[in-house]
Amino acid sequence: MTASAPKPEDRRRIVRDSLGVGIATGTYGVSFGAVAVGSGLDVLQTCALSLLMFTGASQFALVGVLASGGAPLSGALTALLLGTRNTLYGLRLAPLLGWTGRRRLAAAHVLIDESTAMAVTRTTREGARTGFLTTGISIFVLWNLFTLVGAVAGTAMGDPRTYGLDAAVGAAFLALLWPRLRERRNLVVGLLAALVALGVVPVTAAGVPVLVAGGVALLAGLLLRERAGA
């Protein structure tokens, strides 16, 4: 990896592609806003989640557990489990981006799936930084803006189940998961985790099946890693 800056035309392409991802992802915050208020949160609590947590999968996991009657602790643990992947992203991006101190701390807040993807595909440090910041900041701004729009709209229109918005949580997870199912291994692990989760639904509280599914996926990942290293 060289430290030279990308050519001007490459920078423009990186910014263009990153903004495209940012706009497409950020506007989806309207769904989170509507679902969150339908789950019992008020507009301020909903906006605070997007502002402070800012990781879509974890946010949807938390409100999904609350909407199904689960305990807040189960929702928090589910959100935390999904958010641990960001730690792995950080380990990968820290040497790539080369930031330290306050810059690294600030960058950690916009460390999400999309900003990571737009950084790791670059061939220079400056290109990686441009892709990371453009994607992360654009999503952060738009996600929070559209969270507010969705929360206000959700409050005005009442029970989201009337409009089928209660299915948005499951749809959101499927949308996040779908691109990763192209590999046969991921598909098998996903199906196994789903089957185990469905099996424990009748005997566990709301939110617990998601944690169990995550545990199955984690165990499968460790076993596959050991097998690859053997």
N, C-alpha and C positions, 0 to 999 in steps of 0.2 A: 504494500500500500504506500503510495507516494503522498507527500504533503502538498503537492502543487495544486493550484486552483483549476477547475475544469474550464474548458473553453467557453467564451460568452454564449455561443449557441447552445452548448450543453447545459449551462446554468438556466437559460430560459426554458429549456425543455424540462429540466428537473422541477422548476417552479410551476410550470404549466401542469405537469402530471401530478404534482403534489397538491396543488389547489383543486384539481379535479377530484382526487381522493378525499380531500378535506370537505369539499362541498357535499359530495355524495354521502359521506359518513355523518357530518355535522348536522345536516337537516333531519336525520333520523332521531335526533333528540326529542322531536315533537312527540314521538310515540312513547318515549320514556316518561315525558312530562304528563301525558294523559293517563298512562297506566299507573304511575306513582300516586297521583291524587285519587284515582279509583281504588287504590289499595289502602287508603286511609291516611296518607300523608297530606299535609297542607302545602300550599304553593311555596312558602318559605323553606320548609323542610326538603321539598323536592329540588328546589334550586340549589340549596346548600349541598345536597348529595352530588349534583353534577359539578359544582364548583370545587368541592373538597376531595371527593372520591375520584371522579373523572376516570372511570374505566367502565365502559358500557356493559360488558358482560356481568361484572360484579354488581353494578347498579340494578340491572334487570333481575339478577338472582335475589338480591335483597328484597325488592318489592314483590317479586313472585312468591317468596315464602310468606311475606306478610299478607298478601292477597289471598293465599290459600289457608290462612288461619294459623300459620306456624308461629313459633316464638321468635321474638326479635333476635335472641342469641343464635338460634338456628340460621336465621337469615344472615347474620353477621359472619358466622363461621363459613357459610356457603360462599359469601362474597369474598372472604379472605382466601379461601381455597382457590377460587378462580383467579384471584389477583396475584397469587404467588408466581404465576408465569412471568409477570413483569420483572421479577427479580432476576430470572434467567436472561431476559432481554437486556437488563442492565449490565450483567456480567459480559455479555457479548458486545454491547455498544460502548462501554467505558473506554477500552483501548482504541476503538475505532474513531470515536468523536474527540477524544483527548481533552475533555474539559475537566477542570478541577475546582474545588471550593464551591463558591456560590453559584457558579455557572452549572456545575454538575447537579447541585441541589435543585436549581430551577428546572433544568432539563428533565429531571426525574418525574416532575409533575405531568409532563406531556409524553411520557414513555408509555406508549400503547401499541397495540398490534400494528396499526397502520403506519405510525411514525417510524417504528422499527423496520418494517418492510421497505419503506421508501429510503431508508438509510443504508441498510446492509447490501443493497444491490448496486451501490456506487463504487467507482474505482478510485476515487480520491477522498481525502479527508474533508476537504471543503465541499465536495459534492454531497458527501454523506451528511454533513452538517446542514447544508441547504435543504436537502430532502427531509431531514428529520424536523427541523424547525418549521419549515413551511407547512408540512403536513400536520404536525402536532399543534401549532398555534392556531391554524385555520380551523381545525376540528374543535379545539377547546372553545374558541370564540363562538362558533356556530352551534355547537352542542349545547352550550349554556343558554344562548339566545333562544333556540328552538325548544329547549326544556321549559323555559318560561312560557313560551307560546302554547305548548302542549298542556302545561299545568293549568294555565288560565282557561284554556278552551275546555279541558277536562272538568274543571270546576263548574263551568257554565252549562255543560250538557248533561251533568248528572252521572248516573251509574253507567260505567263504560261497558258493562256486559250487554246493555241494550244494543250497542253498536258492534259487538263482537270484539272489543278491544281487550277483553280478558285473555284472548288467545295471543296477544301481541308478545307476551313474554316467551312463550314456546316458539313462536315464529322467529323472534330475535335470536334465540339460541341456535335454532336450526340454520338461520342465515350465517351465523358466525362459524358454525361447525361444518357446513356443507363443503366449502373449498378444501377442507382438510381430509375429506373422505375419498379423495381421488386415489389415494394409495390403499391397496388391499389391506395392509397391516392396520392402518388407522380405521378402516371400515370395520374390521373384525373386532378391534378393541372397543370401538364405539357401540357396536351392537351388543357385545358382551356386557358392557357397563349399563346399557339401557335395560337389558333383560334382568340384571341383578337389581337395578333400581325399581323396576316394576314389581319384582318379587317381594320387595320389602315394604312396598306401599301400604298393604293392609295391616302391617304390624308395627309401623313406626309413625312418628309425628311428621307433620308437614315440614319439608325442608331437609329432613334426614336422608331421604332417597337420593337427593342430589349429592350430598356428602359421600354416601356409599358409592355412588357411581364414580365420583372423583377418586375415591380410594382404589376402586378396581382399575381405573385407568392408570393411576400412579404405580400400582403393583405390576401391571402389565408392562409399563415402561421400564421398570427396574429389571424385570425378568428378561425382557428383550435386550436390554443393554448388557446384562451379564452374558447372555447367549452370544451376542456379537463380539464380546471381548474374549470369549473362550477360544 
